[in-house]
Amino acid sequence: MRAAATLGGDPRLRAYGRLDAEIARDSAPIAPFSNPTAHDLFSARIGCQAYQPLYGIDLATLCVRH
């Protein structure tokens, strides 16, 4: 990534494109699926939120604060 950052223009875009494909294929294939852009909103009384990377909020762990 540091080498790609030193480039400019089209060579830089191609280098980042190759890095994107390489990382998704070899290093972190689940990353595009475990980084959702959805947000979970709860009232102030709900606690014990536990986020599970593949499935989202674990509903069984939620609790009500008193």
PDBQT receptor file of N, H, CA, C and O in Angstrom, charges set to zero:
ATOM      1  N   MET A   1       0.815  -1.173   0.000  1.00  0.00    +0.000 N 
ATOM      2  CA  MET A   1       0.000   0.000   0.000  1.00  0.00    +0.000 C 
ATOM      3  C   MET A   1       0.869   1.251   0.000  1.00  0.00    +0.000 C 
ATOM      4  O   MET A   1       0.517   2.257  -0.615  1.00  0.00    +0.000 OA
ATOM      5  N   ARG A   2       1.983   1.186   0.680  1.00  0.00    +0.000 N 
ATOM      6  H   ARG A   2       2.269   0.368   1.180  1.00  0.00    +0.000 HD
ATOM      7  CA  ARG A   2       2.861   2.360   0.689  1.00  0.00    +0.000 C 
ATOM      8  C   ARG A   2       3.423   2.624  -0.699  1.00  0.00    +0.000 C 
ATOM      9  O   ARG A   2       3.528   3.775  -1.124  1.00  0.00    +0.000 OA
ATOM     10  N   ALA A   3       3.784   1.556  -1.406  1.00  0.00    +0.000 N 
ATOM     11  H   ALA A   3       3.699   0.621  -1.061  1.00  0.00    +0.000 HD
ATOM     12  CA  ALA A   3       4.317   1.723  -2.765  1.00  0.00    +0.000 C 
ATOM     13  C   ALA A   3       3.241   2.286  -3.687  1.00  0.00    +0.000 C 
ATOM     14  O   ALA A   3       3.534   3.150  -4.513  1.00  0.00    +0.000 OA
ATOM     15  N   ALA A   4       2.016   1.818  -3.562  1.00  0.00    +0.000 N 
ATOM     16  H   ALA A   4       1.779   1.116  -2.890  1.00  0.00    +0.000 HD
ATOM     17  CA  ALA A   4       0.928   2.327  -4.398  1.00  0.00    +0.000 C 
ATOM     18  C   ALA A   4       0.650   3.795  -4.087  1.00  0.00    +0.000 C 
ATOM     19  O   ALA A   4       0.306   4.560  -4.988  1.00  0.00    +0.000 OA
ATOM     20  N   ALA A   5       0.793   4.190  -2.846  1.00  0.00    +0.000 N 
ATOM     21  H   ALA A   5       1.073   3.568  -2.115  1.00  0.00    +0.000 HD
ATOM     22  CA  ALA A   5       0.530   5.571  -2.454  1.00  0.00    +0.000 C 
ATOM     23  C   ALA A   5       1.528   6.544  -3.062  1.00  0.00    +0.000 C 
ATOM     24  O   ALA A   5       1.223   7.727  -3.215  1.00  0.00    +0.000 OA
ATOM     25  N   THR A   6       2.714   6.063  -3.408  1.00  0.00    +0.000 N 
ATOM     26  H   THR A   6       2.962   5.103  -3.284  1.00  0.00    +0.000 HD
ATOM     27  CA  THR A   6       3.722   6.953  -3.998  1.00  0.00    +0.000 C 
ATOM     28  C   THR A   6       3.483   7.190  -5.479  1.00  0.00    +0.000 C 
ATOM     29  O   THR A   6       4.067   8.107  -6.058  1.00  0.00    +0.000 OA
ATOM     30  N   LEU A   7       2.637   6.383  -6.103  1.00  0.00    +0.000 N 
ATOM     31  H   LEU A   7       2.163   5.638  -5.633  1.00  0.00    +0.000 HD
ATOM     32  CA  LEU A   7       2.346   6.532  -7.521  1.00  0.00    +0.000 C 
ATOM     33  C   LEU A   7       1.311   7.626  -7.738  1.00  0.00    +0.000 C 
ATOM     34  O   LEU A   7       0.740   8.158  -6.786  1.00  0.00    +0.000 OA
ATOM     35  N   GLY A   8       1.081   7.947  -8.986  1.00  0.00    +0.000 N 
ATOM     36  H   GLY A   8       1.545   7.515  -9.760  1.00  0.00    +0.000 HD
ATOM     37  CA  GLY A   8       0.069   8.941  -9.314  1.00  0.00    +0.000 C 
ATOM     38  C   GLY A   8      -0.697   8.519 -10.557  1.00  0.00    +0.000 C 
ATOM     39  O   GLY A   8      -0.236   7.678 -11.329  1.00  0.00    +0.000 OA
ATOM     40  N   GLY A   9      -1.862   9.106 -10.740  1.00  0.00    +0.000 N 
ATOM     41  H   GLY A   9      -2.236   9.789 -10.113  1.00  0.00    +0.000 HD
ATOM     42  CA  GLY A   9      -2.654   8.885 -11.939  1.00  0.00    +0.000 C 
ATOM     43  C   GLY A   9      -3.115   7.451 -12.123  1.00  0.00    +0.000 C 
ATOM     44  O   GLY A   9      -3.443   6.757 -11.160  1.00  0.00    +0.000 OA
ATOM     45  N   ASP A  10      -3.135   7.013 -13.392  1.00  0.00    +0.000 N 
ATOM     46  H   ASP A  10      -2.868   7.577 -14.174  1.00  0.00    +0.000 HD
ATOM     47  CA  ASP A  10      -3.598   5.666 -13.719  1.00  0.00    +0.000 C 
ATOM     48  C   ASP A  10      -2.761   4.556 -13.078  1.00  0.00    +0.000 C 
ATOM     49  O   ASP A  10      -3.333   3.566 -12.622  1.00  0.00    +0.000 OA
ATOM     50  N   PRO A  11      -1.419   4.680 -13.025  1.00  0.00    +0.000 N 
ATOM     51  CA  PRO A  11      -0.650   3.622 -12.356  1.00  0.00    +0.000 C 
ATOM     52  C   PRO A  11      -1.067   3.422 -10.896  1.00  0.00    +0.000 C 
ATOM     53  O   PRO A  11      -1.089   2.297 -10.398  1.00  0.00    +0.000 OA
ATOM     54  N   ARG A  12      -1.394   4.518 -10.220  1.00  0.00    +0.000 N 
ATOM     55  H   ARG A  12      -1.376   5.432 -10.624  1.00  0.00    +0.000 HD
ATOM     56  CA  ARG A  12      -1.847   4.422  -8.830  1.00  0.00    +0.000 C 
ATOM     57  C   ARG A  12      -3.185   3.687  -8.744  1.00  0.00    +0.000 C 
ATOM     58  O   ARG A  12      -3.360   2.813  -7.895  1.00  0.00    +0.000 OA
ATOM     59  N   LEU A  13      -4.125   4.039  -9.616  1.00  0.00    +0.000 N 
ATOM     60  H   LEU A  13      -3.982   4.749 -10.306  1.00  0.00    +0.000 HD
ATOM     61  CA  LEU A  13      -5.424   3.375  -9.617  1.00  0.00    +0.000 C 
ATOM     62  C   LEU A  13      -5.288   1.888  -9.914  1.00  0.00    +0.000 C 
ATOM     63  O   LEU A  13      -5.944   1.065  -9.276  1.00  0.00    +0.000 OA
ATOM     64  N   ARG A  14      -4.442   1.537 -10.876  1.00  0.00    +0.000 N 
ATOM     65  H   ARG A  14      -3.909   2.205 -11.395  1.00  0.00    +0.000 HD
ATOM     66  CA  ARG A  14      -4.237   0.113 -11.195  1.00  0.00    +0.000 C 
ATOM     67  C   ARG A  14      -3.588  -0.626 -10.028  1.00  0.00    +0.000 C 
ATOM     68  O   ARG A  14      -3.958  -1.762  -9.734  1.00  0.00    +0.000 OA
ATOM     69  N   ALA A  15      -2.623   0.007  -9.361  1.00  0.00    +0.000 N 
ATOM     70  H   ALA A  15      -2.322   0.931  -9.599  1.00  0.00    +0.000 HD
ATOM     71  CA  ALA A  15      -1.961  -0.624  -8.216  1.00  0.00    +0.000 C 
ATOM     72  C   ALA A  15      -2.949  -0.868  -7.087  1.00  0.00    +0.000 C 
ATOM     73  O   ALA A  15      -2.938  -1.939  -6.481  1.00  0.00    +0.000 OA
ATOM     74  N   TYR A  16      -3.811   0.116  -6.791  1.00  0.00    +0.000 N 
ATOM     75  H   TYR A  16      -3.820   0.987  -7.283  1.00  0.00    +0.000 HD
ATOM     76  CA  TYR A  16      -4.816  -0.075  -5.750  1.00  0.00    +0.000 C 
ATOM     77  C   TYR A  16      -5.846  -1.127  -6.160  1.00  0.00    +0.000 C 
ATOM     78  O   TYR A  16      -6.336  -1.875  -5.314  1.00  0.00    +0.000 OA
ATOM     79  N   GLY A  17      -6.173  -1.187  -7.435  1.00  0.00    +0.000 N 
ATOM     80  H   GLY A  17      -5.775  -0.579  -8.122  1.00  0.00    +0.000 HD
ATOM     81  CA  GLY A  17      -7.085  -2.220  -7.930  1.00  0.00    +0.000 C 
ATOM     82  C   GLY A  17      -6.501  -3.611  -7.738  1.00  0.00    +0.000 C 
ATOM     83  O   GLY A  17      -7.199  -4.528  -7.306  1.00  0.00    +0.000 OA
ATOM     84  N   ARG A  18      -5.216  -3.770  -8.060  1.00  0.00    +0.000 N 
ATOM     85  H   ARG A  18      -4.649  -3.025  -8.411  1.00  0.00    +0.000 HD
ATOM     86  CA  ARG A  18      -4.559  -5.069  -7.855  1.00  0.00    +0.000 C 
ATOM     87  C   ARG A  18      -4.512  -5.431  -6.374  1.00  0.00    +0.000 C 
ATOM     88  O   ARG A  18      -4.747  -6.582  -6.004  1.00  0.00    +0.000 OA
ATOM     89  N   LEU A  19      -4.210  -4.446  -5.526  1.00  0.00    +0.000 N 
ATOM     90  H   LEU A  19      -4.020  -3.512  -5.826  1.00  0.00    +0.000 HD
ATOM     91  CA  LEU A  19      -4.193  -4.688  -4.080  1.00  0.00    +0.000 C 
ATOM     92  C   LEU A  19      -5.571  -5.103  -3.577  1.00  0.00    +0.000 C 
ATOM     93  O   LEU A  19      -5.687  -6.018  -2.762  1.00  0.00    +0.000 OA
ATOM     94  N   ASP A  20      -6.608  -4.437  -4.056  1.00  0.00    +0.000 N 
ATOM     95  H   ASP A  20      -6.515  -3.693  -4.718  1.00  0.00    +0.000 HD
ATOM     96  CA  ASP A  20      -7.973  -4.765  -3.648  1.00  0.00    +0.000 C 
ATOM     97  C   ASP A  20      -8.289  -6.224  -3.976  1.00  0.00    +0.000 C 
ATOM     98  O   ASP A  20      -8.781  -6.965  -3.125  1.00  0.00    +0.000 OA
ATOM     99  N   ALA A  21      -8.006  -6.626  -5.201  1.00  0.00    +0.000 N 
ATOM    100  H   ALA A  21      -7.606  -6.024  -5.892  1.00  0.00    +0.000 HD
ATOM    101  CA  ALA A  21      -8.284  -8.009  -5.615  1.00  0.00    +0.000 C 
ATOM    102  C   ALA A  21      -7.443  -9.005  -4.830  1.00  0.00    +0.000 C 
ATOM    103  O   ALA A  21      -7.944 -10.051  -4.417  1.00  0.00    +0.000 OA
ATOM    104  N   GLU A  22      -6.171  -8.688  -4.620  1.00  0.00    +0.000 N 
ATOM    105  H   GLU A  22      -5.765  -7.838  -4.955  1.00  0.00    +0.000 HD
ATOM    106  CA  GLU A  22      -5.274  -9.595  -3.895  1.00  0.00    +0.000 C 
ATOM    107  C   GLU A  22      -5.695  -9.763  -2.435  1.00  0.00    +0.000 C 
ATOM    108  O   GLU A  22      -5.725 -10.882  -1.923  1.00  0.00    +0.000 OA
ATOM    109  N   ILE A  23      -6.013  -8.675  -1.776  1.00  0.00    +0.000 N 
ATOM    110  H   ILE A  23      -5.988  -7.766  -2.193  1.00  0.00    +0.000 HD
ATOM    111  CA  ILE A  23      -6.422  -8.751  -0.371  1.00  0.00    +0.000 C 
ATOM    112  C   ILE A  23      -7.742  -9.501  -0.230  1.00  0.00    +0.000 C 
ATOM    113  O   ILE A  23      -7.889 -10.340   0.659  1.00  0.00    +0.000 OA
ATOM    114  N   ALA A  24      -8.701  -9.201  -1.104  1.00  0.00    +0.000 N 
ATOM    115  H   ALA A  24      -8.581  -8.520  -1.826  1.00  0.00    +0.000 HD
ATOM    116  CA  ALA A  24     -10.005  -9.880  -1.041  1.00  0.00    +0.000 C 
ATOM    117  C   ALA A  24      -9.868 -11.371  -1.339  1.00  0.00    +0.000 C 
ATOM    118  O   ALA A  24     -10.598 -12.183  -0.771  1.00  0.00    +0.000 OA
ATOM    119  N   ARG A  25      -8.950 -11.735  -2.215  1.00  0.00    +0.000 N 
ATOM    120  H   ARG A  25      -8.357 -11.075  -2.677  1.00  0.00    +0.000 HD
ATOM    121  CA  ARG A  25      -8.779 -13.137  -2.591  1.00  0.00    +0.000 C 
ATOM    122  C   ARG A  25      -7.968 -13.921  -1.550  1.00  0.00    +0.000 C 
ATOM    123  O   ARG A  25      -8.324 -15.047  -1.204  1.00  0.00    +0.000 OA
ATOM    124  N   ASP A  26      -6.880 -13.323  -1.056  1.00  0.00    +0.000 N 
ATOM    125  H   ASP A  26      -6.591 -12.408  -1.338  1.00  0.00    +0.000 HD
ATOM    126  CA  ASP A  26      -5.923 -14.093  -0.253  1.00  0.00    +0.000 C 
ATOM    127  C   ASP A  26      -5.963 -13.810   1.249  1.00  0.00    +0.000 C 
ATOM    128  O   ASP A  26      -5.848 -14.737   2.050  1.00  0.00    +0.000 OA
ATOM    129  N   SER A  27      -6.119 -12.572   1.632  1.00  0.00    +0.000 N 
ATOM    130  H   SER A  27      -6.212 -11.819   0.981  1.00  0.00    +0.000 HD
ATOM    131  CA  SER A  27      -5.938 -12.205   3.034  1.00  0.00    +0.000 C 
ATOM    132  C   SER A  27      -7.227 -12.084   3.824  1.00  0.00    +0.000 C 
ATOM    133  O   SER A  27      -7.287 -12.512   4.977  1.00  0.00    +0.000 OA
ATOM    134  N   ALA A  28      -8.252 -11.511   3.227  1.00  0.00    +0.000 N 
ATOM    135  H   ALA A  28      -8.203 -11.164   2.290  1.00  0.00    +0.000 HD
ATOM    136  CA  ALA A  28      -9.482 -11.251   3.975  1.00  0.00    +0.000 C 
ATOM    137  C   ALA A  28     -10.704 -11.463   3.088  1.00  0.00    +0.000 C 
ATOM    138  O   ALA A  28     -11.424 -10.506   2.799  1.00  0.00    +0.000 OA
ATOM    139  N   PRO A  29     -10.952 -12.695   2.652  1.00  0.00    +0.000 N 
ATOM    140  CA  PRO A  29     -12.059 -12.920   1.719  1.00  0.00    +0.000 C 
ATOM    141  C   PRO A  29     -13.439 -12.631   2.304  1.00  0.00    +0.000 C 
ATOM    142  O   PRO A  29     -14.375 -12.381   1.545  1.00  0.00    +0.000 OA
ATOM    143  N   ILE A  30     -13.596 -12.655   3.615  1.00  0.00    +0.000 N 
ATOM    144  H   ILE A  30     -12.836 -12.858   4.232  1.00  0.00    +0.000 HD
ATOM    145  CA  ILE A  30     -14.912 -12.409   4.211  1.00  0.00    +0.000 C 
ATOM    146  C   ILE A  30     -15.138 -10.928   4.489  1.00  0.00    +0.000 C 
ATOM    147  O   ILE A  30     -16.263 -10.537   4.802  1.00  0.00    +0.000 OA
ATOM    148  N   ALA A  31     -14.113 -10.096   4.388  1.00  0.00    +0.000 N 
ATOM    149  H   ALA A  31     -13.199 -10.413   4.134  1.00  0.00    +0.000 HD
ATOM    150  CA  ALA A  31     -14.224  -8.678   4.732  1.00  0.00    +0.000 C 
ATOM    151  C   ALA A  31     -15.350  -7.951   4.005  1.00  0.00    +0.000 C 
ATOM    152  O   ALA A  31     -16.063  -7.182   4.650  1.00  0.00    +0.000 OA
ATOM    153  N   PRO A  32     -15.554  -8.142   2.707  1.00  0.00    +0.000 N 
ATOM    154  CA  PRO A  32     -16.655  -7.420   2.065  1.00  0.00    +0.000 C 
ATOM    155  C   PRO A  32     -18.033  -7.812   2.596  1.00  0.00    +0.000 C 
ATOM    156  O   PRO A  32     -18.985  -7.038   2.491  1.00  0.00    +0.000 OA
ATOM    157  N   PHE A  33     -18.136  -8.982   3.150  1.00  0.00    +0.000 N 
ATOM    158  H   PHE A  33     -17.363  -9.611   3.235  1.00  0.00    +0.000 HD
ATOM    159  CA  PHE A  33     -19.423  -9.455   3.649  1.00  0.00    +0.000 C 
ATOM    160  C   PHE A  33     -19.622  -9.147   5.128  1.00  0.00    +0.000 C 
ATOM    161  O   PHE A  33     -20.759  -9.077   5.594  1.00  0.00    +0.000 OA
ATOM    162  N   SER A  34     -18.529  -8.960   5.877  1.00  0.00    +0.000 N 
ATOM    163  H   SER A  34     -17.605  -9.016   5.499  1.00  0.00    +0.000 HD
ATOM    164  CA  SER A  34     -18.659  -8.739   7.318  1.00  0.00    +0.000 C 
ATOM    165  C   SER A  34     -18.505  -7.275   7.700  1.00  0.00    +0.000 C 
ATOM    166  O   SER A  34     -18.302  -6.964   8.873  1.00  0.00    +0.000 OA
ATOM    167  N   ASN A  35     -18.595  -6.390   6.749  1.00  0.00    +0.000 N 
ATOM    168  H   ASN A  35     -18.759  -6.643   5.795  1.00  0.00    +0.000 HD
ATOM    169  CA  ASN A  35     -18.534  -4.961   7.022  1.00  0.00    +0.000 C 
ATOM    170  C   ASN A  35     -19.777  -4.281   6.465  1.00  0.00    +0.000 C 
ATOM    171  O   ASN A  35     -19.689  -3.511   5.508  1.00  0.00    +0.000 OA
ATOM    172  N   PRO A  36     -20.930  -4.559   7.056  1.00  0.00    +0.000 N 
ATOM    173  CA  PRO A  36     -22.154  -3.968   6.512  1.00  0.00    +0.000 C 
ATOM    174  C   PRO A  36     -22.228  -2.476   6.802  1.00  0.00    +0.000 C 
ATOM    175  O   PRO A  36     -21.603  -1.973   7.736  1.00  0.00    +0.000 OA
ATOM    176  N   THR A  37     -22.996  -1.791   5.990  1.00  0.00    +0.000 N 
ATOM    177  H   THR A  37     -23.504  -2.199   5.232  1.00  0.00    +0.000 HD
ATOM    178  CA  THR A  37     -23.191  -0.360   6.218  1.00  0.00    +0.000 C 
ATOM    179  C   THR A  37     -24.478  -0.100   6.993  1.00  0.00    +0.000 C 
ATOM    180  O   THR A  37     -24.839   1.056   7.214  1.00  0.00    +0.000 OA
ATOM    181  N   ALA A  38     -25.168  -1.146   7.406  1.00  0.00    +0.000 N 
ATOM    182  H   ALA A  38     -24.875  -2.085   7.227  1.00  0.00    +0.000 HD
ATOM    183  CA  ALA A  38     -26.404  -1.000   8.172  1.00  0.00    +0.000 C 
ATOM    184  C   ALA A  38     -26.075  -0.610   9.612  1.00  0.00    +0.000 C 
ATOM    185  O   ALA A  38     -25.014  -0.944  10.140  1.00  0.00    +0.000 OA
ATOM    186  N   HIS A  39     -27.000   0.095  10.221  1.00  0.00    +0.000 N 
ATOM    187  H   HIS A  39     -27.862   0.367   9.792  1.00  0.00    +0.000 HD
ATOM    188  CA  HIS A  39     -26.835   0.504  11.619  1.00  0.00    +0.000 C 
ATOM    189  C   HIS A  39     -27.958  -0.102  12.441  1.00  0.00    +0.000 C 
ATOM    190  O   HIS A  39     -29.100  -0.179  11.987  1.00  0.00    +0.000 OA
ATOM    191  N   ASP A  40     -27.633  -0.528  13.640  1.00  0.00    +0.000 N 
ATOM    192  H   ASP A  40     -26.706  -0.465  14.008  1.00  0.00    +0.000 HD
ATOM    193  CA  ASP A  40     -28.624  -1.064  14.558  1.00  0.00    +0.000 C 
ATOM    194  C   ASP A  40     -28.885  -0.006  15.626  1.00  0.00    +0.000 C 
ATOM    195  O   ASP A  40     -27.967   0.427  16.322  1.00  0.00    +0.000 OA
ATOM    196  N   LEU A  41     -30.127   0.398  15.747  1.00  0.00    +0.000 N 
ATOM    197  H   LEU A  41     -30.874   0.047  15.181  1.00  0.00    +0.000 HD
ATOM    198  CA  LEU A  41     -30.492   1.434  16.710  1.00  0.00    +0.000 C 
ATOM    199  C   LEU A  41     -31.330   0.823  17.829  1.00  0.00    +0.000 C 
ATOM    200  O   LEU A  41     -32.258   0.055  17.575  1.00  0.00    +0.000 OA
ATOM    201  N   PHE A  42     -30.995   1.170  19.059  1.00  0.00    +0.000 N 
ATOM    202  H   PHE A  42     -30.241   1.793  19.265  1.00  0.00    +0.000 HD
ATOM    203  CA  PHE A  42     -31.696   0.657  20.226  1.00  0.00    +0.000 C 
ATOM    204  C   PHE A  42     -32.043   1.825  21.140  1.00  0.00    +0.000 C 
ATOM    205  O   PHE A  42     -31.372   2.857  21.121  1.00  0.00    +0.000 OA
ATOM    206  N   SER A  43     -33.086   1.660  21.933  1.00  0.00    +0.000 N 
ATOM    207  H   SER A  43     -33.631   0.822  21.948  1.00  0.00    +0.000 HD
ATOM    208  CA  SER A  43     -33.413   2.692  22.912  1.00  0.00    +0.000 C 
ATOM    209  C   SER A  43     -32.343   2.691  24.002  1.00  0.00    +0.000 C 
ATOM    210  O   SER A  43     -31.547   1.757  24.102  1.00  0.00    +0.000 OA
ATOM    211  N   ALA A  44     -32.331   3.728  24.804  1.00  0.00    +0.000 N 
ATOM    212  H   ALA A  44     -32.977   4.487  24.723  1.00  0.00    +0.000 HD
ATOM    213  CA  ALA A  44     -31.341   3.849  25.877  1.00  0.00    +0.000 C 
ATOM    214  C   ALA A  44     -31.489   2.744  26.916  1.00  0.00    +0.000 C 
ATOM    215  O   ALA A  44     -30.535   2.442  27.634  1.00  0.00    +0.000 OA
ATOM    216  N   ARG A  45     -32.665   2.140  27.005  1.00  0.00    +0.000 N 
ATOM    217  H   ARG A  45     -33.439   2.385  26.422  1.00  0.00    +0.000 HD
ATOM    218  CA  ARG A  45     -32.902   1.092  27.999  1.00  0.00    +0.000 C 
ATOM    219  C   ARG A  45     -32.356  -0.268  27.574  1.00  0.00    +0.000 C 
ATOM    220  O   ARG A  45     -32.280  -1.180  28.397  1.00  0.00    +0.000 OA
ATOM    221  N   ILE A  46     -31.976  -0.422  26.311  1.00  0.00    +0.000 N 
ATOM    222  H   ILE A  46     -32.038   0.319  25.643  1.00  0.00    +0.000 HD
ATOM    223  CA  ILE A  46     -31.482  -1.717  25.839  1.00  0.00    +0.000 C 
ATOM    224  C   ILE A  46     -29.973  -1.755  25.992  1.00  0.00    +0.000 C 
ATOM    225  O   ILE A  46     -29.265  -0.861  25.529  1.00  0.00    +0.000 OA
ATOM    226  N   GLY A  47     -29.498  -2.790  26.640  1.00  0.00    +0.000 N 
ATOM    227  H   GLY A  47     -30.074  -3.516  27.016  1.00  0.00    +0.000 HD
ATOM    228  CA  GLY A  47     -28.065  -2.974  26.833  1.00  0.00    +0.000 C 
ATOM    229  C   GLY A  47     -27.618  -4.338  26.353  1.00  0.00    +0.000 C 
ATOM    230  O   GLY A  47     -28.377  -5.059  25.705  1.00  0.00    +0.000 OA
ATOM    231  N   CYS A  48     -26.402  -4.683  26.670  1.00  0.00    +0.000 N 
ATOM    232  H   CYS A  48     -25.786  -4.097  27.197  1.00  0.00    +0.000 HD
ATOM    233  CA  CYS A  48     -25.835  -6.008  26.385  1.00  0.00    +0.000 C 
ATOM    234  C   CYS A  48     -25.739  -6.295  24.884  1.00  0.00    +0.000 C 
ATOM    235  O   CYS A  48     -25.804  -7.455  24.476  1.00  0.00    +0.000 OA
ATOM    236  N   GLN A  49     -25.587  -5.262  24.063  1.00  0.00    +0.000 N 
ATOM    237  H   GLN A  49     -25.534  -4.320  24.395  1.00  0.00    +0.000 HD
ATOM    238  CA  GLN A  49     -25.473  -5.515  22.630  1.00  0.00    +0.000 C 
ATOM    239  C   GLN A  49     -24.168  -6.232  22.331  1.00  0.00    +0.000 C 
ATOM    240  O   GLN A  49     -23.095  -5.795  22.747  1.00  0.00    +0.000 OA
ATOM    241  N   ALA A  50     -24.269  -7.323  21.616  1.00  0.00    +0.000 N 
ATOM    242  H   ALA A  50     -25.140  -7.678  21.278  1.00  0.00    +0.000 HD
ATOM    243  CA  ALA A  50     -23.096  -8.083  21.190  1.00  0.00    +0.000 C 
ATOM    244  C   ALA A  50     -23.169  -8.224  19.677  1.00  0.00    +0.000 C 
ATOM    245  O   ALA A  50     -24.114  -8.804  19.143  1.00  0.00    +0.000 OA
ATOM    246  N   TYR A  51     -22.173  -7.692  18.998  1.00  0.00    +0.000 N 
ATOM    247  H   TYR A  51     -21.405  -7.221  19.432  1.00  0.00    +0.000 HD
ATOM    248  CA  TYR A  51     -22.144  -7.745  17.540  1.00  0.00    +0.000 C 
ATOM    249  C   TYR A  51     -21.366  -8.967  17.092  1.00  0.00    +0.000 C 
ATOM    250  O   TYR A  51     -20.219  -9.151  17.499  1.00  0.00    +0.000 OA
ATOM    251  N   GLN A  52     -21.961  -9.793  16.272  1.00  0.00    +0.000 N 
ATOM    252  H   GLN A  52     -22.893  -9.644  15.941  1.00  0.00    +0.000 HD
ATOM    253  CA  GLN A  52     -21.321 -10.966  15.695  1.00  0.00    +0.000 C 
ATOM    254  C   GLN A  52     -20.999 -10.607  14.247  1.00  0.00    +0.000 C 
ATOM    255  O   GLN A  52     -21.917 -10.306  13.485  1.00  0.00    +0.000 OA
ATOM    256  N   PRO A  53     -19.714 -10.628  13.834  1.00  0.00    +0.000 N 
ATOM    257  CA  PRO A  53     -19.318 -10.103  12.529  1.00  0.00    +0.000 C 
ATOM    258  C   PRO A  53     -20.049 -10.687  11.322  1.00  0.00    +0.000 C 
ATOM    259  O   PRO A  53     -20.303  -9.965  10.358  1.00  0.00    +0.000 OA
ATOM    260  N   LEU A  54     -20.382 -11.939  11.347  1.00  0.00    +0.000 N 
ATOM    261  H   LEU A  54     -20.176 -12.526  12.130  1.00  0.00    +0.000 HD
ATOM    262  CA  LEU A  54     -21.036 -12.535  10.177  1.00  0.00    +0.000 C 
ATOM    263  C   LEU A  54     -22.538 -12.359  10.164  1.00  0.00    +0.000 C 
ATOM    264  O   LEU A  54     -23.138 -12.310   9.090  1.00  0.00    +0.000 OA
ATOM    265  N   TYR A  55     -23.168 -12.263  11.336  1.00  0.00    +0.000 N 
ATOM    266  H   TYR A  55     -22.681 -12.303  12.208  1.00  0.00    +0.000 HD
ATOM    267  CA  TYR A  55     -24.627 -12.256  11.400  1.00  0.00    +0.000 C 
ATOM    268  C   TYR A  55     -25.221 -10.962  11.949  1.00  0.00    +0.000 C 
ATOM    269  O   TYR A  55     -26.432 -10.762  11.859  1.00  0.00    +0.000 OA
ATOM    270  N   GLY A  56     -24.416 -10.099  12.502  1.00  0.00    +0.000 N 
ATOM    271  H   GLY A  56     -23.432 -10.262  12.574  1.00  0.00    +0.000 HD
ATOM    272  CA  GLY A  56     -24.923  -8.844  13.055  1.00  0.00    +0.000 C 
ATOM    273  C   GLY A  56     -25.186  -8.943  14.549  1.00  0.00    +0.000 C 
ATOM    274  O   GLY A  56     -24.522  -9.698  15.260  1.00  0.00    +0.000 OA
ATOM    275  N   ILE A  57     -26.157  -8.173  15.016  1.00  0.00    +0.000 N 
ATOM    276  H   ILE A  57     -26.696  -7.560  14.439  1.00  0.00    +0.000 HD
ATOM    277  CA  ILE A  57     -26.475  -8.145  16.446  1.00  0.00    +0.000 C 
ATOM    278  C   ILE A  57     -27.005  -9.503  16.899  1.00  0.00    +0.000 C 
ATOM    279  O   ILE A  57     -27.881 -10.091  16.265  1.00  0.00    +0.000 OA
ATOM    280  N   ASP A  58     -26.456  -9.980  18.001  1.00  0.00    +0.000 N 
ATOM    281  H   ASP A  58     -25.744  -9.502  18.516  1.00  0.00    +0.000 HD
ATOM    282  CA  ASP A  58     -26.922 -11.227  18.602  1.00  0.00    +0.000 C 
ATOM    283  C   ASP A  58     -28.130 -10.889  19.479  1.00  0.00    +0.000 C 
ATOM    284  O   ASP A  58     -27.975 -10.393  20.595  1.00  0.00    +0.000 OA
ATOM    285  N   LEU A  59     -29.317 -11.159  18.973  1.00  0.00    +0.000 N 
ATOM    286  H   LEU A  59     -29.443 -11.562  18.067  1.00  0.00    +0.000 HD
ATOM    287  CA  LEU A  59     -30.543 -10.780  19.672  1.00  0.00    +0.000 C 
ATOM    288  C   LEU A  59     -30.708 -11.494  21.008  1.00  0.00    +0.000 C 
ATOM    289  O   LEU A  59     -31.365 -10.971  21.908  1.00  0.00    +0.000 OA
ATOM    290  N   ALA A  60     -30.128 -12.670  21.148  1.00  0.00    +0.000 N 
ATOM    291  H   ALA A  60     -29.595 -13.095  20.417  1.00  0.00    +0.000 HD
ATOM    292  CA  ALA A  60     -30.268 -13.433  22.389  1.00  0.00    +0.000 C 
ATOM    293  C   ALA A  60     -29.523 -12.789  23.547  1.00  0.00    +0.000 C 
ATOM    294  O   ALA A  60     -29.811 -13.101  24.703  1.00  0.00    +0.000 OA
ATOM    295  N   THR A  61     -28.578 -11.902  23.274  1.00  0.00    +0.000 N 
ATOM    296  H   THR A  61     -28.344 -11.648  22.336  1.00  0.00    +0.000 HD
ATOM    297  CA  THR A  61     -27.797 -11.285  24.360  1.00  0.00    +0.000 C 
ATOM    298  C   THR A  61     -28.382  -9.961  24.832  1.00  0.00    +0.000 C 
ATOM    299  O   THR A  61     -27.931  -9.432  25.848  1.00  0.00    +0.000 OA
ATOM    300  N   LEU A  62     -29.362  -9.411  24.138  1.00  0.00    +0.000 N 
ATOM    301  H   LEU A  62     -29.728  -9.841  23.313  1.00  0.00    +0.000 HD
ATOM    302  CA  LEU A  62     -29.916  -8.116  24.526  1.00  0.00    +0.000 C 
ATOM    303  C   LEU A  62     -30.586  -8.199  25.903  1.00  0.00    +0.000 C 
ATOM    304  O   LEU A  62     -31.171  -9.222  26.259  1.00  0.00    +0.000 OA
ATOM    305  N   CYS A  63     -30.493  -7.119  26.658  1.00  0.00    +0.000 N 
ATOM    306  H   CYS A  63     -30.018  -6.288  26.368  1.00  0.00    +0.000 HD
ATOM    307  CA  CYS A  63     -31.140  -7.074  27.977  1.00  0.00    +0.000 C 
ATOM    308  C   CYS A  63     -31.727  -5.679  28.185  1.00  0.00    +0.000 C 
ATOM    309  O   CYS A  63     -31.367  -4.733  27.485  1.00  0.00    +0.000 OA
ATOM    310  N   VAL A  64     -32.618  -5.565  29.138  1.00  0.00    +0.000 N 
ATOM    311  H   VAL A  64     -32.911  -6.334  29.707  1.00  0.00    +0.000 HD
ATOM    312  CA  VAL A  64     -33.261  -4.282  29.466  1.00  0.00    +0.000 C 
ATOM    313  C   VAL A  64     -32.584  -3.732  30.715  1.00  0.00    +0.000 C 
ATOM    314  O   VAL A  64     -32.452  -4.424  31.725  1.00  0.00    +0.000 OA
ATOM    315  N   ARG A  65     -32.160  -2.482  30.629  1.00  0.00    +0.000 N 
ATOM    316  H   ARG A  65     -32.268  -1.920  29.809  1.00  0.00    +0.000 HD
ATOM    317  CA  ARG A  65     -31.552  -1.809  31.783  1.00  0.00    +0.000 C 
ATOM    318  C   ARG A  65     -32.641  -1.258  32.673  1.00  0.00    +0.000 C 
ATOM    319  O   ARG A  65     -33.689  -0.827  32.192  1.00  0.00    +0.000 OA
ATOM    320  N   HIS A  66     -32.396  -1.272  33.958  1.00  0.00    +0.000 N 
ATOM    321  H   HIS A  66     -31.545  -1.622  34.349  1.00  0.00    +0.000 HD
ATOM    322  CA  HIS A  66     -33.390  -0.760  34.913  1.00  0.00    +0.000 C 
ATOM    323  C   HIS A  66     -32.984   0.584  35.441  1.00  0.00    +0.000 C 
ATOM    324  O   HIS A  66     -33.699   1.169  36.256  1.00  0.00    +0.000 OA
TER     325      HIS A  66
